[in-house]
Amino acid sequence: MSSAARRLELPRHEVVALHDGDFALDGGAMFGVVPRVVWERLTPVNPDHTIPLATNPFLFRDGGHRVLVEPGIGRRWSDKERAMFHVDHSGGRDVVESLAAAGVAADEVTHVLMTHGHWDHVGAVCDEEGRPRFPKAEHWIPEVELEAALDPGHLRRASYRREDLQPLVDAGLLKTFRGEHEVLPGLRMVEVGGHSDGVSLVLLEDGGETACFWADVVPTRNHVHLPFIMAYDQNAAKSFAVRREWITRAADEGWWNLLYHDPVAPIGRFVRDAKGRFAFAPLEGAEASA
């Protein structure tokens, strides 16, 4: 594969794939019912059967706004947890350092959008002392996801950490929505469910182009294949329906697709191969313009 770009220029926005750290999850869980003989050809596999994953927050920048989509996994981990999940910030910057490299200070971020409340997506929204890292930003998350994060008896409790979001609630920085919410003109969050009750897509429409941040609906380029549904998904049947509807639309309408967990190619198009199956075509080069 050629060098994959991490920067996309749209008519009014610059879209930048940032970096907050790497980690790893069980390969079988990441690919669900897909046999290992299939998925191990697509990704490196660690000795403990985990596969390497990235956390790629995205910056949407226009003349007046600095929008951070998905803060990242963060550094608030015990040594045991860091070893278990292979959490590693040594290979690149964390989200604040990555923003700084893109010319944006933490207190210049105007909006933080969180698609759902799982720890690998929102762990970096507060620092290691539990203080909000983006104190001047308007933070958004689906209401049902905040409820799950704050509920100690939630079915998927292991996927949430109350301490990730409680400081935002206490500081009056966190806003919630149900269904669909327009954050700014041309920028909206759409609740789709499946992976979690409230997992949302983030859609940026700009000058006839659409960029979609897929969260865990399509976590990596390998998950564009419709049957590749994670065992982590709360409702596999709903996930399949959501994926079939939205991946088809993205391919048919030529969207740019932004992938949070892909360690190789975070930006690209969904296309169809010779057999009509969905595939991923990465945006190539150091940066590219639409």
N, C-alpha and C positions, 0 to 999 in steps of 0.2 A: 504494500500500500504506500502511495506517495505521502509526503508530509501533509498532515491534516491541519487545516486552518483553525484557529481559535478566535478569529475576529471576523465579523460580517458587517459590511456597510450597507445600510438601507437608506432610502431617500432622506429620512429625517432622523434616524437613530443609528448609533453605533451599538452593536451587540458584541460583547466580549465574554468568552468562556474563561472564568477565573479558576482558582484552585484552592481548596482548603485542606487537602490531605488525602491519603490513600488508606484503604482498609480492605478486608476480605470477608466474604461470607461463603457458606457451604455451597458448592457447585450444584449439587442435586437440588437444594432448595431454590436456588436461583433459576433453574430450568424446569422445575416441577416434574411432570410426567415424561418429559423428553429423556430418552435413555442416555446414559453417560457416554456410550460409544459414539453418539451423535454430538453431544455438546462439548466433549473434551477435544474435539477437532477445531473448535472455534475459539478457545481461550487457553492460556496457560493454567495449570492446576498445581497448587501447592501440595507439599507432602501430607498435610492434614485434610486434603480434599476440598479446601476452600479455593476460591478464584479471586484474582486481584480486581479491585474496583476502585474507581476514583470518586471524589466528590467535586463536581464542577458547578459552583454557583455561577450565575450569569449577571452581568451588568448591562442594563439598557440605559443608554445615555442620549439625551437630546439637549436642546439649548438650555432648558431650565430644570431638568429632572435627572436624578441619579438613582435608578431603581435597581435594587439588589433582589434577584430571584433565587430563593433558597440559600440560607446563610452557610450551611456546611455542617460537618460532623463535630468540629470543635476539639478543644484540648482537655476538657474536663473528664479525664478518665483515670481510673486506678491502674496501677501496673498490671494487675491481673486482667482487667478488661482490655487494656491496650494490647496485651499479648494474645488474648483470646480472639480479638477481632483484627489483629495485625494493624492497628491504627498507627499511621506513620506520617509525620509531617517533615521528615528529613529530606525528602526528594523534591520539595517545592515549597512555596509560600503558603501561609494560612490565608484565610479570606481577607483579613485586614491588610496584610502585606501585599496580597495580590491586587486588592483595590488600589493601594498606594502606587504600585507599579503601573497601574492604568491611569494614574493621575487623580485619584479620588480619595480623600480622607474619610475616615469613618463618620465624622460629624457632618460630612457633606452629603451623605446618603439621604435621599428624601423619602423613599419608600422601601420597605422590606416585605416581600411577598413569600409566604410559606404555604406550599401546596397541601401539606398535611403535617402531623405532629411527630412523626417518627424521629428517633434520636439521631439517625445519620443525616437527617435533613435540617434539623433546627438546633443541633447541639452547639453551633458556633454563634447563635444569636446573643448569647451572654458570654462574658469572659470567664476566666478560671476562678474568679471570686464571686461569680454569679451576678455581675453587673451588666446591664444592657450595653452592647457594643456600639449601637447606632442610636445615640440618645436623641437625635433631632428627627428621626425617621418616623413615618406613619407605618405601623406594622399591621399586616393583614393575614388572617388564617380562617379557614372554614369554621363556623361555630361548632359543628359536631366534632371537629378535631380538637378544639380547645377543651370541650367537655370530656373527651376521651383521655386527654393528657392529664387532666386534673382529677380523674376518677380512679382512686386506688384499687377499685374492684373490676376494672374493665377487662373484658375477655382477652384482649391483646395487650395486657399491661406491660409485658416485657418489651414492647415496641415503643413505649412512651416513657419519658422521665418528667415528672411534674416540675422539677427544678429548672428545666429548660425554658418554660414559658411563664411560670409564676412571677418571676421578677418583672416581666413586661406588664402583666396584669397589675401588679402592685404600683408600677410607675405610671400607669395610665397610658401606656404606649400601644396597647394591642386592641385592634378592631376586628370584628368578625362579620361574616356574611353567610347567607344560605343561598344555594342555587347558583346564581351568577352575580358578579359584581364588576362594574366598570371602575377601575382604579383611577385611570386618566383617559382622556379621549384616545381611542384606538387601542387601549390596553385593558384587558379584562381577565378575570379568573372565572373558570367554569367548573363547577363541582360535577364530577362524573361517577365517583365511587368505584367499587370493585376491589382494588388493592386495599383500601381502607374505606370506611364509611364516607369520608368527605374528600378524598384525594381529588385534586383539581388540576386542570390544565391551565397554563398561562398563555394567552394569545395576544400577540402584538401585530396589529395591522397598520401598515405604513406604505403609502404610495402604491397600492396595488399588490404589495408583497405581504405575506403572512409568515410570521415566525412563531412556532409553538414549542413551549417548554413542556416536556412530557412527564416530569417527575418519575414515579415508579410505574406508570402505565406502559412506557417503553424505556426501561432503565439503561440499556446499552444497545449498540447497533445490532447485536445478535437477536435481540428480542422483538425485532420488527416482524418476524415470522409469527403468524397469528396463534399457533398452538403453544408457543413458548411462553407460558404463563407461570409466574413464580409460585412456589408452594407457600410463600409468605402472604399471598393475596388472600384477603378475608372471604371473598366471594368469587370463586373461579368462573362461574357461569356469567356473572355480571361483568367481570373483567373481560371475558371473551367478547361479549356483546359490545362493550365500550370500545375495545381495541378494534374490532371489525368495522364499526361505524367510523371511528375517528382516523384510524390509519388509512382506510380507503379514501376518506375525504382528503387527507393530507397528500396522498399520492396523486389523486386525480386533480387537485388544485395546485400542485407544485409548491407546497409550503417548504420553508426552511424548518428543520427540526433540531431541537436543542436537547441533548442527552446528558442527564445529570451524572450517571454512574460510568459512562464509557471512558476507559483509560487511554484510548487511542484517538478517537474521532468524535468530538462532542457536537459537531455541526454538520448537517448534510441533508440530502433529500431522501424521501421514501420513493422507491421506483419498483417496477415489476420486472422480473427476470424473464427468460425465454419461455418458461412454463407458466407465466402469469402469477408467480408467487412474489410476495413483497420482499424487497431487498433494500440495502442502505448504500447510498452513494455519497461519500464524504466530500465536504468542501475542502478543496486542496489548496496548498500553498500557505505562505505565512499569514496572509489575510486576503480577503476577496470582497468584491462589491457585487451587489445584486443588479 
